[in-house]
Amino acid sequence: MFYAMIIVFILGYIMIALEHPLKINKTATALLLGTVMWTMYAVTAPELMPSFVDFQNYLASHPDAGYLDWITHVPLLEHLGETSEILFFLIGAMTIVEIVDAHGGFGIITGRIKTTKKSTLLWIICILTFFMSAVLDNLTTSIVMIALLRKLIAEQKDRWFFAGMVIIAANAGGAWSPIGDVTTIMLWIAGKISAVNIIRTTFVASLVSMLVPLIILTFTMKGNVARPEKDPNRPQLQLDIWKRNVIFFMGILILLCVPVFKTITHLPPYLGMLGGLGILWIVTEIINRSSPKLEHGQMSVTAILTRIDIPSILFFFGILMAVAALQTCGQLALLSSSLDTIPLEEPGKYYLITGIIGILSSVVDNVPLVAGAMGMYSFPMDYYFWEFLAYAAGTGGSILIIGSAAGVAVMGMEKIDFVWYLKKISLLALVGYLAGCGIFILQKEISGGVEILQANDREININHNQPDELSFVSEDAYYLK
């Protein structure tokens, strides 16, 4: 059953990729895949599971419980909670964006973008996305940018190219910021990286991973985009400018404050997002209280909630729960440990391992991959392995559209075909990813490279571009930071 789960996951993945030829919605496949994976895990004998020790610990405190009780109340409930955090974050962010859009807030930005030339517009969108995702996060930024693209580009296929570059730029921008991606947040909170150092060491590599595909597309994209026409079936509201400005700047401020909320309170980001949604909801109720336009329901948050893309959220749920089953069963841990057997010397070994993890993150969610790496290695803070891991796991997910939270969100919102992305964007993302890897390694070599120090029969790597400072590792080992 252990290997059968891998086969079922691959088959489900193929069905999602072939959504259009099979004419089966990817959301249905993802939901079924997540259910089947956990069912297969549940019917497997507990003595074959890597988590057998956890099961025994559960039995010690719940003597009347059985194996299915443990699955239901421990791993399944735990992963459901982690997945729900992302889903509620996504719902909150999408609702805030829809509120701003309903009040015409994005006109403040789109009104200042006059160009219709594809190459010029692509540069504006990508640079804006790159820096926004470092301040917000790649998921929220992708949602905002897709809303902007819908105001700027009428033709769907043109918008798909821009959306593909939004995914690449958002993931690249999130990789160099401690709050830009889930994996960098994980490494930052765990004390593996420091905020200033991760920006200094990965910014150039992340920028290159976006610039390379952007430059390639600049020479291949010709012509102009057509601006969307106003929908004649939708009443055009004459909104007060001050209301539009209040909602726009409040919405952006709330999104910007979510990372601040997490930093100050140490509570999950989804609480900050939903709290911010509550504030914006109250404000819209107050400022629109006397407006007769509310009769149309277009500015009412209760009406806006009906426009949220629920199929995309359910697709997200199915994919993440399917990957969680592999993580719980131990297939991902087996994959991580097998990478450590690569017969190379440092630093090439860990450069290669991290590069492979980045490519794998385009197939499997990068969160369990990074979590597995964090559990396998005990390198000190700001060690080159953690820096490279932050870059690779963040940008590698762009190679396939379902390899990152930003990609999954954009795929659902724009109904992008998996195969289309594979043909048109994946190679560009791969070239950019490899170019960024090369830049990161080149930076390390120019700044002094990596030296290996033997301490009590344990290899500890020293990065030469760090100040010489003796730091404590364990009772019998030290490293120079």
PEJO-V596054 format. One record per backbone hydrogen bond with DSSP energy under -1.0 kcal/mol. CO is the residue of the C=O (numbers start at 1). NH is the residue of the N-H. Records with the same first field share a line. If there is no record, write none. Layout:
CO: NH / NH
This chain:
1: 5
3: 7
4: 8
5: 9
6: 10
7: 11
8: 12
9: 13
10: 14
11: 15
12: 16
13: 17
14: 18
16: 19
18: 22
19: 23 / 24
25: 29
26: 30
27: 31
28: 32
29: 33
30: 34
31: 35
32: 36
33: 37
34: 38
35: 39
36: 40
37: 41
38: 42
39: 43
45: 48
46: 49
49: 52
51: 55
52: 56
53: 57
54: 58
55: 59
56: 60
57: 61
58: 62
62: 65
66: 70
67: 71
68: 72
69: 73
70: 74
71: 76
74: 78
75: 79
76: 80
77: 81
78: 82
79: 83
80: 84
81: 85
82: 86
83: 87
84: 88
85: 89
86: 90
87: 91
88: 92
89: 93
90: 94
91: 95
92: 96
93: 97
94: 98
95: 99
96: 100
97: 101
98: 102
99: 103
100: 105
101: 104
104: 107
105: 108
106: 110
107: 111
109: 112
116: 225
117: 121
118: 122
119: 123
120: 124
121: 125
122: 126
123: 127
124: 128
125: 129
126: 130
127: 131
128: 132
129: 133
132: 136
137: 141
138: 142
139: 143
140: 144
141: 145
142: 146
143: 147
144: 148
145: 149
146: 150
148: 151
149: 153
155: 159
156: 160
157: 161
158: 162
159: 163
160: 164
161: 165
162: 166
163: 167
164: 168
165: 169
166: 170
167: 171
168: 172
169: 173
170: 174
171: 175
177: 180
180: 138
181: 185
182: 186
183: 187
184: 188
185: 189
186: 190
187: 192 / 193
188: 191
192: 382
194: 198
195: 199
196: 200
197: 201
198: 202
199: 203
202: 206
203: 207
204: 208
205: 209
207: 211
208: 212
210: 214
211: 215
212: 216
213: 217
214: 218
215: 219
217: 221
223: 118
226: 154
231: 234
237: 239
240: 244
241: 245
242: 246
243: 247
244: 248
245: 249
246: 250
247: 251
248: 252
249: 253
250: 254
251: 255
252: 256
253: 257
257: 261
258: 262
259: 263
260: 264
261: 265
262: 266
268: 271
269: 273
270: 274
271: 275
272: 276
273: 277
274: 278
275: 279
276: 280
277: 281
278: 282
279: 283
280: 284
281: 285
282: 286
283: 287
284: 288
286: 289
288: 291
291: 294
292: 295
293: 296
294: 297
300: 304
301: 305
304: 307
305: 308
308: 310
309: 313
310: 314
311: 315
312: 316
313: 317
314: 318
315: 319
316: 320
317: 321
318: 322
319: 323
320: 324
321: 325
322: 326
323: 327
324: 328
325: 329
326: 330 / 331
330: 334
331: 335
332: 336
333: 337
334: 338
335: 339
338: 341
339: 342
342: 344
345: 349
347: 351
348: 352
349: 353
350: 354
351: 355
352: 356
353: 357
354: 358
355: 359
356: 360
357: 361
359: 362
360: 363 / 364
366: 370
367: 371
368: 372
369: 373
370: 374
371: 375
372: 376
373: 377
380: 383
383: 387
384: 388
385: 389
386: 390
387: 391
388: 392
389: 393
390: 394
391: 395
392: 396
395: 398
396: 399
400: 403
404: 408
405: 409
406: 410
407: 411
408: 412
409: 413
410: 414
417: 421
418: 422
419: 423
420: 424
421: 425 / 426
425: 429
426: 430
427: 431
428: 432
429: 433
430: 434
431: 435
432: 436
433: 437
434: 438
435: 439
436: 440
437: 441
438: 442
439: 443
440: 444
441: 445
442: 446
443: 447
444: 449
449: 464
451: 462
453: 460
458: 455
460: 453
462: 451
463: 466
469: 481
471: 479
477: 473 / 474
479: 471
